[in-house]
Amino acid sequence: MQRYQVSPIGKIRVNETGMFIELESKYVPALQALDGFSHLNVIWWFSNTDREEMREVLEAPQPYKKAPEVMGIFATRSPIRPNPIALTAVQIIHIDYQASRIQIAYIDADDHTPVLDIKPYTPSLDRVENPVVPQWCSHWPKSLEESADFDWENEFNF
């Protein structure tokens, strides 16, 4: 089996002033021309659940209240996966080149979570006009913006 080496470019920072992607200073030049994009795709590592036994889990017992009784891990957004990689679209609030950080509106990652890469969100490549989802989750919000006011706590079994 071929192995791949991945090195973080920074980490998520969460504090009283907000949420940030704090980059290693050597990656500041990679931020050139990011101004003008409103959103990013952040690829990050589920570091808090990265244990060998968790990587072997391939099924989850009904993680969502209206979901099937058992779901394959690839049909979930669970942090427990063969490769604990996550992808989250985030809104950019401010890019601080001097401090090597990007303030973001929200990310579902913990403080100090490793960030593997960031890419600009571009509707021509990232937006799907008419996505189809299973019936059990068809009542979920249709956008990131609508998700902020949705009662997610009522959806999960954990």
C-alpha positions as a printed Julia matrix, in Angstrom:
158×3 Matrix{Float64}:
   0.0    0.0     0.0
   1.35   3.4    -0.93
   1.63   5.94    1.87
   1.25   9.69    1.48
   2.84  12.38    3.59
   0.69  15.36    4.5
   1.92  18.32    6.53
  -0.36  20.95    8.07
  -0.16  24.5     6.73
  -1.57  25.89    9.96
  -4.27  25.33   12.55
  -7.7   26.47   13.58
  -7.73  28.94   16.44
 -10.87  29.66   18.43
 -10.87  32.33   21.12
 -12.99  35.14   22.55
 -12.37  37.31   19.47
 -13.53  34.72   16.92
 -12.5   31.82   14.72
  -9.33  31.89   12.66
  -7.16  29.88   10.32
  -3.68  30.59   11.65
  -1.13  29.81    8.95
   2.53  28.97    9.29
   4.3   32.21    8.32
   6.04  30.58    5.35
   2.61  30.18    3.67
   1.72  33.9     3.66
   2.87  34.29    0.02
   0.32  31.62   -0.91
  -2.46  34.03    0.13
  -1.75  36.37   -2.83
  -4.89  37.17   -4.86
  -7.22  35.6    -2.28
  -8.75  39.05   -1.7
 -12.2   39.28   -3.21
 -13.26  35.7    -2.48
 -16.04  35.53    0.09
 -15.61  31.87    1.02
 -12.97  29.15    1.29
 -12.99  25.38    1.28
 -10.91  24.32    4.28
  -9.42  20.84    4.32
  -8.59  19.83    7.86
  -7.67  16.8     9.95
 -10.06  15.29   12.52
  -7.11  15.11   14.9
  -9.19  14.46   18.03
 -10.52  11.16   16.64
  -7.42   9.97   14.78
  -6.85   6.6    16.42
  -6.09   3.36   14.58
  -9.2    1.57   15.86
 -11.41   4.47   14.69
 -10.0    4.16   11.17
 -11.4    0.6    11.01
 -15.02   1.68   11.65
 -17.0    1.41    8.41
 -20.6    1.62    9.65
 -22.45   3.87   12.08
 -25.66   3.06   13.94
 -28.26   5.7    12.94
 -26.32   8.93   13.59
 -29.26  11.08   12.46
 -32.76  10.68   13.87
 -34.5   10.13   10.53
 -31.67   8.18    8.91
 -31.52   4.45    8.14
 -30.74   2.21   11.14
 -27.19   1.6     9.9
 -25.22   3.85    7.58
 -21.91   3.34    5.83
 -19.35   5.81    7.13
 -19.04   7.38    3.65
 -22.74   8.35    3.85
 -22.07  10.38    7.0
 -20.05  13.43    7.95
 -18.67  11.58   10.95
 -15.13  12.34   12.15
 -14.59   8.59   12.4
 -13.27   7.56    8.96
 -10.52   5.5     7.31
  -8.68   8.8     6.69
  -9.96  11.45    9.1
 -10.03  14.28    6.57
 -12.69  16.98    6.73
 -13.9   19.59    4.26
 -15.81  22.69    5.36
 -16.89  25.73    3.36
 -16.3   28.86    5.45
 -16.99  32.57    5.05
 -13.96  34.84    5.08
 -14.33  37.83    7.42
 -10.81  39.24    7.15
  -7.36  38.28    5.92
  -4.56  39.56    8.15
  -1.36  39.14    6.16
   0.83  40.52    8.96
  -0.47  38.01   11.5
  -0.62  35.11    8.97
  -4.27  34.43    9.7
  -7.71  34.46    8.18
 -10.7   35.3    10.34
 -13.67  33.13    9.43
 -17.33  33.17   10.45
 -17.55  29.54   11.62
 -15.97  26.12   11.22
 -16.98  22.81   12.78
 -13.43  22.15   13.99
 -11.87  22.48   17.44
  -9.18  24.9    18.57
  -5.71  23.71   17.43
  -7.15  21.44   14.7
  -4.56  20.99   11.92
  -5.4   22.66    8.58
  -4.08  20.76    5.57
  -5.05  23.14    2.77
  -7.37  25.96    1.78
  -8.9   26.62   -1.61
 -11.11  29.46   -2.78
 -14.78  28.59   -3.04
 -15.82  29.16   -6.65
 -19.46  28.58   -7.63
 -18.48  27.3   -11.08
 -16.68  24.34   -9.47
 -18.13  24.04   -5.97
 -21.83  24.82   -6.27
 -24.35  22.26   -7.42
 -27.6   23.87   -8.62
 -29.97  21.0    -7.88
 -28.39  18.46   -5.54
 -30.4   15.38   -4.62
 -30.3   13.98   -1.08
 -32.09  11.02    0.55
 -35.6   11.59    1.91
 -34.47  11.3     5.54
 -32.39  14.53    5.26
 -34.38  16.39    2.59
 -35.75  18.79    5.24
 -32.24  20.04    6.09
 -31.31  23.61    5.04
 -30.42  24.17    1.4
 -27.48  26.5     2.1
 -24.73  27.34    4.54
 -26.53  30.59    5.37
 -29.8   28.8     6.24
 -27.92  26.28    8.39
 -27.03  28.93   10.97
 -30.65  29.14   12.17
 -31.51  25.44   11.83
 -32.13  23.31   14.95
 -29.3   20.83   14.35
 -29.5   19.52   17.92
 -32.85  17.95   17.03
 -31.27  16.01   14.13
 -28.53  14.01   15.8
 -28.62  10.89   17.97
 -25.4   11.8    19.8
